[in-house]
Amino acid sequence: MKKKTIAELTICSVEEYREVEKLPFAVLLDNVRSMQNVGSILRTSDAFLASELIMAGITGVPPHKEISKTALGAEDSVRWRYVEDAVNECARMKEESWKICVLEQAHGSIDLMKFHAEEGEKYLLVVGNEVSGVNQAIVDMADIILEIPMHGVKHSLNVAVSAGMAMLVINDKLK
């Protein structure tokens, strides 16, 4: 087998991507402190057709060289915006009929792999701070709490890795 070239991997231009119909899910970053994680999540949001990425609280926003280093241009293709308060934004989106899906280790969570999307629903995936996770007030208002099963000594994964896993599953269930 031969590896694909960049030309073979190029699906569309940034302008064409902006016109592609996105899936009914958005991602909210609740106080994500690492610019590299923000960039990585932007890039993954591009890959899985997230409708938008919402950065909240202390989460950094483009333009920033550390975000660009991992986003590799996704900061230009993915629709993104900043909000000061993640709790208020989740409450507002819930009022607009978005299902709040929190990625967190919590009592009553469901295994990420058992997530089932309902036709006609819109999902907001909320991922949290690298140390403290998602704000408890958001966990309290969640419609669904998704948890990645852990089987080793470590009890958690990097937020960008976790977000990517969740976006892959959500993307698969919505297609």
Secondary structure as GFF3:
##gff-version 3
##sequence-region A 1 175
A	DSSP	alpha_helix	6	9	.	.	.	ID=ss1
A	DSSP	alpha_helix	14	19	.	.	.	ID=ss2
A	DSSP	beta_strand	25	30	.	.	.	ID=ss3
A	DSSP	alpha_helix	35	47	.	.	.	ID=ss4
A	DSSP	beta_strand	52	56	.	.	.	ID=ss5
A	DSSP	alpha_helix	65	71	.	.	.	ID=ss6
A	DSSP	alpha_helix	74	77	.	.	.	ID=ss7
A	DSSP	beta_strand	80	83	.	.	.	ID=ss8
A	DSSP	alpha_helix	86	95	.	.	.	ID=ss9
A	DSSP	beta_strand	98	103	.	.	.	ID=ss10
A	DSSP	beta_strand	110	111	.	.	.	ID=ss11
A	DSSP	three_ten_helix	112	114	.	.	.	ID=ss12
A	DSSP	beta_strand	122	128	.	.	.	ID=ss13
A	DSSP	alpha_helix	136	141	.	.	.	ID=ss14
A	DSSP	beta_strand	144	147	.	.	.	ID=ss15
A	DSSP	alpha_helix	159	174	.	.	.	ID=ss16
###
